[in-house]
Amino acid sequence: MKDPRNIILGIQHLLAMYAGAVIVPLIVASALKMTIAQTTYLVAADIMMSGLATFLQVYRGRYIGIGLPVVLACTFTAVSPMIHIGQTKGIGVMYGAVFVSGLVVMLLAPIFAKLNRFFPPVVMGSVVTLIGVTLMPVAMNHIAGGQGVKDFGSLKNLAVAFLTFLVILCLYRFSKGFLQSIAILIGLLLGTLASAALGMVDLSPIAEAHWVQLPSPFHLSTFKFDFPSIVTMSIVAIVSIIESTGVYYVLGDITKQAIKEEDLRRGYLSEGLAVMLGALVNTFPYTTYSQNVGLIQMSGVKKRAVMFNMVILMLLAGSIPKIGALATIIPQPVLGGAMLCMFGSVLAYGIKMLGQVNQDDSSNMMIIACSVGIGLGVTAVPGVFAQLPDSLSWITGSGIVLGTITAVVLNLFFHGCRSEK
C-alpha cells in the first residue's frame, strides 16, 4: 500500500462491488430465518472470503490465479438454489453441496480450459454485450430506490441518482489523470452527502456492527451430503464458470494479455478453490463481478496493485464490521447512478469487441442477432420457459447462460471449430 493513489482506487473498487456482495448474504439469511448474530457473521465472513477469493485470482501462481485485475464475490445465481436446499434439507446439506460443487469445478478445470477455441471474438463479443445489456435493469432498479420499496421512482431517488451520474460525467469531461480515474468514488461520496442532507442515509448499521468478527470453519453448520443438491449446486458452479470466461476474455483484451488454455485452467482452479473455502466457513460460491470490469474500463487503471490494495481493504472490512458497515450506508439510488456508468461501460466494451468481427459475413451477424436476442428476451420476459421442467432452469433461467450457449452452438454450426471465419 505504498502508493496512496492505489489505496483510493482500491476503495473505489470495494464500493463498486460491496452492495452486491452484501445483499446476497442478507437475502439468504432472511429466507432461512437466521438470527441477527448469524446474519452479522454471514455478512462479515462473506466480505472477508471475497477478499481471499479475489487474491487467489489476481495472484498469478504456477497452479492457480489467472493474474488479471479481476474481482470475485458471491454469485447471485446461487441464491435461489441455496435457499431452496436450505429450507427443504437444512443448511448442512446446503453447504455440503456448495463444497462439492467447488471440487467439481477444480476437477473439470483442465477440460473446460481446452474449450477456449469455442469462444472466438464473435462469441465473446456477443456474450459481453449481453452481460452489459442484462445488467442495465439492475442499475435502473437501484436508481428508482430498489425493488419493492414504497418510494420506488420518487423524485428524491431520481434526483440523487442523477446527481451522482452527473458528477461522474463532469469529472470525465473536465478532469484528467488520477482525478478522472476516481470519478466513480467521488460521485458516490457526493451523492451520499446529498442523500444525507435529504434524510436518506441510515447510520444505524455502523452503530450496530461488531468491532471484530472473524470467520471460522463450520461456524453455522457442518457438512451433510445429498446427491440431488450436489448436482444442483454443481450446475450453478458451471454456470458461474461460463459467465467468468467472458470476464476473463474482456480483461485480457483490456490489459492486452492473450488468454491461453493454461490461464483459463488457473482461473477455473482458483474459482473452484474459492468456492470450497467459502463453504468451509459457511459463506457462498464466488464468481467474477462484471461491474468492476466496467470500472477498470472507465478508470483506465489496469494494475493488479490496485486489486491487492482492495483485497487488504476487504479483509479489514470483513474482520472489522464497523468499517465494512460504512459502505452499506450508501443509498440505492446513488449506487444506481454509478452503476449506470459502469454497466454501460461493459455494454460498450462488448460492442467494441463485436467491431473486430467480420460483419460482412452474414453468418456472424446471425450469431450476434440470435444470441443477444434470445438472451435479452429471456431477461425481459423471465417466465417464458416457466412450463419447462425445473431440471432445465439452470439453462432457461439465465439470459446470459442461454445467450452464451446459443452463441457457441451457432458458431459451431456456421464456422466449425475455427477461431474466426
C-alpha positions in Angstrom: 0.0 0.0 0.0 2.9 2.3 -0.7 1.2 4.5 -3.3 -1.8 6.3 -1.7 -3.5 6.5 -5.2 -3.7 2.7 -5.3 -5.4 2.7 -1.9 -8.0 5.2 -3.2 -8.6 3.2 -6.4 -8.9 0.1 -4.2 -11.6 1.8 -2.1 -13.4 2.7 -5.4 -13.4 -1.0 -6.5 -14.6 -2.0 -3.0 -17.6 0.3 -3.1 -18.4 -0.8 -6.7 -18.9 -4.4 -5.6 -19.9 -4.0 -1.9 -23.6 -3.7 -2.4 -23.9 -6.8 -4.5 -21.6 -8.8 -2.1 -23.7 -7.7 1.0 -27.2 -8.2 -0.4 -26.7 -11.9 -1.1 -26.0 -13.0 2.5 -28.8 -10.7 3.7 -31.3 -12.3 1.3 -30.2 -15.9 2.2 -30.1 -15.2 5.9 -33.6 -13.7 5.8 -35.0 -16.6 3.8 -33.5 -19.2 6.1 -34.7 -17.2 9.2 -31.2 -16.8 10.7 -30.7 -14.9 13.9 -29.2 -11.4 13.9 -25.9 -12.8 15.2 -25.8 -15.4 12.4 -26.6 -12.8 9.8 -23.9 -10.5 11.1 -21.4 -13.4 10.9 -22.6 -14.2 7.3 -22.1 -10.7 6.0 -18.6 -10.2 7.6 -17.4 -13.6 6.7 -18.6 -13.2 3.1 -16.7 -9.9 2.7 -13.5 -11.4 4.0 -13.8 -14.5 1.8 -14.5 -12.3 -1.2 -11.1 -10.7 -0.5 -9.4 -14.0 -0.2 -11.1 -15.3 -3.4 -10.0 -12.1 -5.3 -6.4 -12.6 -4.0 -6.4 -16.2 -5.3 -7.4 -15.0 -8.7 -5.3 -11.8 -9.0 -2.2 -13.6 -7.8 -0.5 -15.5 -10.7 1.0 -18.7 -9.4 2.1 -21.9 -11.0 -1.1 -23.7 -10.5 -3.7 -21.1 -9.5 -4.5 -17.4 -10.3 -5.3 -16.0 -13.8 -3.2 -12.9 -12.9 -5.8 -10.4 -14.2 -7.3 -7.4 -12.2 -10.5 -9.4 -11.5 -12.8 -9.2 -8.5 -14.6 -12.2 -7.1 -17.6 -12.0 -4.8 -20.7 -14.2 -4.1 -22.8 -15.1 -7.1 -26.5 -14.1 -7.4 -27.0 -17.3 -9.5 -26.6 -19.4 -6.3 -29.2 -17.5 -4.2 -32.4 -19.3 -5.2 -30.9 -22.9 -5.2 -29.2 -22.3 -1.8 -32.4 -21.0 -0.3 -34.4 -24.0 -1.7 -31.9 -26.5 -0.4 -31.5 -24.7 3.0 -35.3 -24.6 3.5 -36.1 -28.1 2.5 -33.0 -30.1 3.6 -31.1 -27.8 6.0 -28.1 -25.6 5.8 -25.7 -28.5 6.4 -26.8 -30.1 3.1 -26.7 -26.6 1.5 -23.0 -26.0 2.5 -22.0 -29.6 1.7 -23.4 -29.2 -1.8 -21.5 -25.9 -2.2 -18.3 -27.5 -1.1 -18.6 -30.4 -3.5 -19.5 -28.0 -6.4 -16.2 -26.2 -5.9 -14.4 -29.6 -6.0 -16.3 -30.4 -9.3 -15.0 -27.1 -10.8 -11.4 -27.9 -9.8 -11.7 -31.4 -11.3 -13.2 -30.1 -14.6 -10.9 -27.1 -14.9 -8.4 -28.8 -17.3 -11.3 -29.9 -19.5 -13.1 -26.5 -19.6 -9.7 -24.8 -20.3 -9.4 -26.7 -23.6 -12.7 -25.3 -24.8 -11.3 -21.8 -25.4 -11.4 -22.3 -29.2 -15.1 -22.3 -28.9 -15.0 -18.6 -27.8 -13.8 -16.6 -30.8 -14.5 -12.8 -31.0 -18.0 -13.2 -32.4 -19.0 -15.4 -29.4 -17.2 -13.4 -26.7 -18.4 -10.0 -28.2 -22.0 -11.3 -28.2 -21.7 -12.6 -24.6 -20.1 -9.4 -23.2 -22.7 -7.2 -24.9 -25.4 -9.4 -23.5 -23.8 -9.2 -20.0 -23.9 -5.4 -20.3 -27.5 -5.3 -21.5 -28.8 -7.7 -18.8 -27.1 -5.6 -16.1 -28.9 -2.4 -17.0 -32.2 -3.3 -15.3 -30.3 -3.8 -12.1 -28.9 -0.2 -12.4 -32.4 1.2 -13.2 -34.0 -0.6 -10.2 -31.3 0.9 -7.9 -31.8 4.4 -9.4 -35.5 4.2 -8.6 -34.7 3.2 -5.0 -34.6 -0.6 -5.1 -37.2 -3.2 -6.0 -40.2 -3.3 -3.6 -39.6 0.0 -1.7 -42.5 2.3 -1.1 -41.0 5.3 -2.7 -39.9 3.5 -5.8 -39.2 6.1 -8.6 -39.7 9.1 -6.3 -38.4 12.5 -7.3 -35.9 12.3 -4.4 -34.5 9.0 -5.5 -34.2 10.1 -9.1 -32.6 13.4 -8.1 -29.7 11.9 -6.1 -29.1 9.2 -8.8 -29.0 11.9 -11.5 -26.6 14.0 -9.3 -24.3 11.0 -8.9 -24.4 10.3 -12.6 -23.8 14.0 -13.5 -20.8 14.3 -11.2 -19.2 11.3 -12.8 -19.9 12.6 -16.3 -18.5 16.1 -15.4 -15.3 14.6 -14.0 -14.8 12.6 -17.2 -15.4 15.7 -19.3 -13.4 18.3 -17.3 -10.7 16.4 -15.4 -7.7 14.2 -16.4 -5.4 11.6 -14.8 -6.0 10.4 -11.3 -9.0 12.6 -10.6 -10.7 11.2 -13.7 -9.8 7.6 -12.6 -11.6 8.0 -9.3 -14.7 9.6 -10.8 -17.0 6.8 -9.6 -15.7 7.2 -6.0 -16.2 10.9 -6.0 -19.7 10.5 -7.5 -20.6 8.0 -4.7 -19.3 10.3 -2.0 -21.1 13.5 -3.2 -24.2 11.5 -3.9 -24.2 10.1 -0.4 -23.6 13.5 1.1 -26.6 14.9 -0.9 -28.7 12.0 0.3 -27.7 12.6 3.9 -28.9 16.2 3.6 -32.3 14.8 2.3 -32.5 12.4 5.2 -31.9 9.3 3.1 -28.8 7.9 5.0 -29.3 5.5 7.9 -26.2 5.3 10.2 -27.6 2.6 12.4 -25.7 -0.2 10.6 -22.4 1.3 11.8 -23.6 1.6 15.4 -24.9 -2.0 15.4 -21.9 -3.6 13.7 -19.3 -5.5 15.8 -15.8 -4.3 16.2 -14.2 -7.7 15.4 -15.7 -10.7 13.6 -13.5 -13.5 12.2 -14.8 -16.4 10.0 -14.3 -19.9 11.5 -14.8 -23.4 10.0 -18.3 -24.8 10.2 -19.5 -21.7 12.2 -23.1 -22.3 11.2 -23.2 -26.0 10.4 -21.0 -29.0 9.5 -21.4 -30.6 6.1 -24.1 -33.1 5.2 -24.3 -34.6 1.7 -27.3 -35.1 -0.6 -26.7 -36.1 -4.2 -29.5 -34.1 -5.9 -28.4 -31.0 -4.0 -24.8 -31.6 -5.1 -25.9 -31.8 -8.7 -27.9 -28.6 -8.4 -25.0 -26.6 -6.9 -22.5 -28.1 -9.4 -24.7 -26.9 -12.3 -24.7 -23.4 -10.6 -20.9 -23.5 -10.4 -20.6 -24.4 -14.1 -22.9 -21.5 -15.0 -20.6 -19.2 -13.0 -17.6 -20.6 -14.9 -19.4 -19.7 -18.2 -20.0 -16.1 -17.0 -16.4 -15.8 -15.7 -15.0 -16.9 -19.0 -16.5 -13.8 -20.7 -15.0 -11.6 -18.0 -11.5 -13.2 -18.4 -11.5 -12.5 -22.1 -12.7 -8.9 -21.6 -10.0 -8.2 -19.1 -7.4 -10.0 -21.2 -8.4 -7.6 -24.1 -8.3 -4.5 -21.9 -4.9 -5.4 -20.4 -3.5 -6.6 -23.8 -2.9 -10.1 -22.3 -3.7 -13.1 -24.6 -5.8 -15.6 -22.7 -4.4 -19.1 -23.2 -5.5 -22.5 -22.1 -3.2 -22.5 -19.1 -4.6 -19.1 -18.0 -8.1 -20.4 -18.1 -7.1 -23.5 -16.2 -5.5 -21.5 -13.4 -8.5 -19.2 -13.3 -11.0 -22.0 -13.0 -8.9 -23.8 -10.3 -8.8 -20.5 -8.3 -12.6 -20.1 -8.6 -13.2 -23.7 -7.5 -10.9 -23.4 -4.6 -12.6 -20.1 -3.5 -16.0 -21.9 -3.6 -14.6 -24.7 -1.4 -13.0 -22.3 1.1 -16.2 -20.3 1.3 -18.2 -23.4 2.1 -15.8 -24.4 4.9 -16.5 -21.1 6.7 -20.2 -21.3 5.7 -20.4 -18.5 3.1 -21.1 -18.6 -0.6 -19.9 -19.7 -4.1 -17.7 -17.0 -5.6 -17.5 -15.7 -9.2 -16.3 -12.7 -11.1 -18.1 -9.3 -10.9 -18.8 -7.5 -14.1 -19.3 -4.1 -12.5 -15.6 -4.0 -11.6 -14.8 -4.7 -15.3 -16.8 -1.6 -16.2 -14.9 0.3 -13.6 -11.5 -0.7 -15.0 -12.7 0.3 -18.5 -13.8 3.7 -17.2 -10.8 4.5 -15.0 -8.2 3.2 -17.4 -6.3 1.8 -14.4 -5.4 -1.9 -15.1 -2.8 -2.5 -12.4 -3.0 -5.6 -10.2 -1.6 -3.5 -7.4 -4.9 -1.7 -7.1 -6.6 -5.1 -6.6 -4.1 -6.2 -4.0 -4.9 -3.0 -2.1 -8.6 -3.8 -2.5 -8.0 -7.3 -1.0 -6.4 -5.8 2.1 -9.4 -3.4 2.5 -11.8 -6.3 2.1 -10.0 -8.3 4.7 -10.2 -5.3 7.0 -13.9 -4.7 6.2 -14.6 -8.4 6.9 -12.7 -8.6 10.2 -13.8 -5.2 11.5 -17.5 -5.0 10.5 -17.8 -1.3 11.6 -15.5 -0.4 8.7 -17.4 -2.6 6.4 -20.7 -1.1 7.5 -19.6 2.3 6.1 -20.2 1.1 2.6 -23.7 -0.1 3.5 -25.0 3.4 4.2 -24.7 4.4 0.5 -28.3 4.8 -0.7 -29.6 2.6 -3.5 -30.2 5.5 -5.9 -26.6 6.7 -5.5 -25.3 3.3 -6.3 -27.7 3.1 -9.3 -26.3 6.4 -10.7 -22.8 4.9 -10.6 -23.9 1.5 -11.9 -25.5 3.1 -15.0 -22.0 4.3 -16.0 -20.2 1.1 -15.0 -22.7 -1.4 -16.6 -22.9 0.8 -19.7 -19.1 0.5 -20.0 -19.4 -3.3 -20.0 -22.0 -3.0 -22.8 -19.8 -0.5 -24.7 -16.8 -2.9 -24.5 -18.9 -5.7 -25.9 -19.8 -3.6 -28.8 -16.2 -2.7 -29.3 -15.3 -6.4 -29.4 -18.0 -7.0 -32.0 -16.4 -4.3 -34.0 -13.4 -6.7 -34.5 -15.7 -9.3 -36.1 -16.1 -9.5 -39.9 -19.6 -8.1 -40.1 -19.7 -8.6 -43.9 -20.1 -12.3 -43.1 -23.9 -12.8 -42.7 -23.3 -15.9 -40.5 -21.5 -13.7 -38.0 -24.4 -11.3 -38.0 -26.8 -14.2 -37.4 -24.8 -15.4 -34.4 -24.9 -12.0 -32.9 -28.6 -11.4 -33.6 -29.8 -14.7 -32.2 -27.6 -15.0 -29.1 -28.1 -11.4 -28.0 -31.8 -11.5 -29.0 -32.5 -14.8 -27.1 -30.5 -13.7 -24.0 -32.2 -10.3 -23.9 -35.6 -11.9 -24.5 -35.3 -14.2 -21.5 -34.1 -11.4 -19.3 -37.0 -9.2 -20.4 -39.6 -12.0 -20.0 -38.2 -14.4 -17.4 -41.3 -16.5 -17.3 -41.2 -17.5 -20.9 -39.9 -21.0 -20.1 -41.8 -21.4 -16.9 -43.7 -24.5 -18.1 -40.5 -26.5 -18.9 -39.1 -29.0 -16.3 -37.2 -27.5 -13.3 -34.2 -29.5 -14.3 -33.7 -27.2 -17.3 -33.9 -24.0 -15.2 -30.1 -23.7 -15.0 -30.2 -23.0 -18.8 -33.5 -21.3 -19.3 -33.5 -19.2 -16.1 -30.5 -17.1 -17.1 -30.4 -14.9 -20.2 -26.6 -14.8 -20.1 -26.2 -18.6 -20.0 -28.8 -19.2 -22.7 -27.3 -16.5 -24.9 -23.8 -17.9 -24.4 -24.9 -21.4 -25.3 -26.7 -20.1 -28.3 -23.6 -18.2 -29.5 -21.3 -21.2 -29.0 -23.7 -23.6 -30.8 -24.4 -21.2 -33.7 -20.7 -20.5 -34.1 -20.0 -24.3 -34.4 -23.0 -24.6 -36.8 -21.7 -21.9 -39.1 -17.9 -22.0 -38.6 -17.0 -25.3 -37.0 -14.0 -25.1 -34.6 -12.2 -22.4 -36.5 -11.3 -19.4 -34.3 -12.9 -17.0 -36.8 -14.2 -17.0 -40.3 
